[in-house]
């Protein structure tokens, strides 16, 4: 019997993990050899994210497009005793597809992770929702969110953004490491303002994932230009119609925030 990590937030539907015409483990199982460790990250079609080779799945049980932003890590760890396998790779994942579905959800969602011991080793999977390397929609503060405030001028916003983004091409922000986050409180005349750059809580970048990103190039572009960081911060003032109190925008897993107040 497979073991699921009950209590985790359910992930993809069971018929994405294994349906009548599709599953996520065929490519992995084609590479599996008993006695040899194997790991692979696949998408909802079962395509290896490190490979240009793609399966064509015309007959599927569910629309896979809305689940393509998940990383599905598949693995096999062989045992040391050279024991016989009581299930092969396909049989192991088929068992997990059955035992690790949450019967409390309408779509019988898979638990985020599970494993099964087949004697000769352990098969396992972990499903992670990821964030693409792209700029998301901007969130603007309400005009009265910070109470009454003085006028906030563009030249001051630009000046402060330069200090906030200084060194961000050589000093990364690291996931979960608050000491690497950037917070720059300043004043626009007598008006307190602040710019922040930080890693969004719980955010995992799409494959290949990383735990550190340079704020000067959060999308890891070949040529982000010299002012990518500053532009994101300035536009939180420029593009929010809220008397200049700012907003925030997420690029990849980094959040760029400007507001008319200090924390």
N, C-alpha and C positions, 0 to 999 in steps of 0.2 A: 504493500500500500504506500502511496506517495504521501509525503508530509508537506502541508501548506502552512505558511506563516499566517495563521488566523489572526485577525486584528489589524493587519495591514489594509490600507485603502484598496478596494478592488480595482483592477486595471482593465484590460481589454476583454471584450466578450469571449465566451468560450468557443464560439464558432469562428472567431478569428484565429485563436490558438490552434484549433482543429475543427474543420468543418468537413462536409461531405466531399467537397472539391478542392479544398485548400487547407494548408497548415503552415506553421512557422518553422518546422524542424526538418523538412526534407533535405535541404542543402547541408545542414549540419550533419545529418545522419549519413549522407553520401560520403562525408569525409571521416566518419568515425571508424576507428580501429580499436578493438578490445585491447586493453593493456597500455594504451597511449592517451596521455592527457590531451584534451581538446577544449578550446573555448572559441566562441564566435558571437559577434553581435549582429543581429538580423533586424530587418524591419517587419512590418505586418504582413508582407508577402513572403517572408522567409528568405529574402535576399540578404546576402552577406554585405554589410555596410562598407567593408574594406575592398570589395570587388566590383569591377565594372560589369561583371556577368549578372544578368537579371532573368528571373523566371517570368514567363508570360502566363498570367492567370486570367483566362477569359471566363471560366465558369467558377464563380465564387459564391459563397453563401451570404456574404455581407459586403457592403461598400467599404473597402479597405482604406480609401483615401483619408478618412478622418482619423485613422490610427497610425498613419505613417510617421508621425512625430514621436512615436515611442521607440526607445531602445529596448530590445529583447536580448538579454545576455543568456546564452546557452552554454552549458559546460558539462564535461565529464572528467571526473577524477578517479583514476584506477586505484584499486586496493593493492596492498603490498603482498598479499598472500597468493596471488595467482589463481584465485578462485574462479569457478565457472560462472558465466553470465546466465542468470535465470530469465532475463529478458534482453532482447537486443535494443538498439537505440530507438527504433520506431515504437516498439512495444513499451519502452519506458516512458516516452513522451505521451503516448496514447493513454497510459495509466494516469499520468499527471493531469492530462486534459480532463479526465473523468473525476479524479479525486480532489483536484485543487480548484474546482468551480464553486463559486459562492451560490448556494441554493436560495439565499435570501434576496437576491437581486433578480429583476425580471429577465435580463439578458444572460443570466448565469455567468457573471463576470469572473474572470480568473483572479485568484489572489495574486498579490504582487510578486511573490516568490514561492518556490516549492522545490522539493527534491525527492529522489527515490533511490534506495540502495538495491542494486540488482546483483549483489554478490561479488561480482568482479570489479565493482566500483560504484560511484554515485553520479547520477545525472541530476542536473539542477537547472533552474531558470530564474531570472529576475527581470521584471518589467519596470521600466522607468519612463515616465513622461518627460519629454525634453522640450527645450525652448530653441527655436531656430535663430540663426545669426541674422537678425533683421531688426529694423526699428519699428516699434509698436506704436499704437495710438497715444497721443499726448493726453495726460490728465491735468486739467486746470483747476486751481483752487477757486473757491467762490470769492467774489469781490469783498465780502465782509468777513472772510474766514479769520483774518488776523486783526479785526477791529479797524478803527480809524488809522490812517497812515499818511505820511507825507508823500509827495510826488516822487516817483522813482525814475531816474533819467537813464537813457540808453548808454551814454558815455560811461556812467558809473558801472552799469551792468557789464559792459564789455571789459572795463578795467579789472573788475573783480574776477571775471571768468578767466582772464589771463593768469592771475595768481592761483586760481583753483586748479587749472589744468597744467601748471608748470611741472615738468618732470614726469608727466604721465606716459611719455613714450618709453621711459626706461624703468619705471617703478610700477609693477602690476598690483591690481586689487585681487585678493585671494578669497575664494569662497569660504564663508564662515569665519574669516579672520578679521575681526573688526578693527584691529590695529592698522590694517592696510587701507581702510576706508578713508575717504577724504571728506572733511568738513571744514568749510571756510566761512566763519561769521565775519561780517563787515558792517559798515555803515554807509548809507546813501544820505549824506548830510547827517541829520540826527536820526534818520530812519534805519532801524536794524534790518539787515537782509542777510541771507545765508545761502551758500551753495553747497550741495552734498553730492558725492558720487559713491555708490555702494553696491554690493552684490545683493540682488533680490533674494530674500529668504526662500529656501527650498528650490531655487532655480538650478536646473541642470542643463547645460548646453547640449545641443544635438551632436550626434557623432561626427567626428571624433571629439569627445568631451574633453574639457580641461578644467582645472580648478583655479586657474589664474588668468586674468585678462588685463591688457594694458588699456586704460581709459582713453588714450589717444587714438586707439583703433579697436573698438569693442567688437566689430564685425569681422576682424581679421582680414581686412581687404588688402589686396596687393599694394594699392596706393590710396590711403584714406585722406591724403592732403595734410596740411599743417594745422588746420583749425577745426577738425571734426569734433573734438571734445568741447571747445569753446562754443561752436555753433549750436550744439544740442542745448547747452545751458542758456545761451542768449535767447534762443527761440522759445524757451519756456516763458520768458518775459514778453517777447515780441509777438508770439502767435496766440497767446491767451488773452481774450477780451474780458479782462477782469480788473481794470484800473492798475495793472502792473504788478499784482501780487504774486504772479508766477504760477508754476506747475511743475510737473515732472514727466519724464519720458524714459522708456526702457529700450535699450539697445542691446540685443543679446540678453545676457543676464545682469548687465549693469544698469542702474537707475541713475539718471542725471536730474537733480532737483534744484530748483531755485524758489525761494519764498521770501516774503516781506516780514520776516521774524527770525529770531534766534531760537534754537532748540532749548 
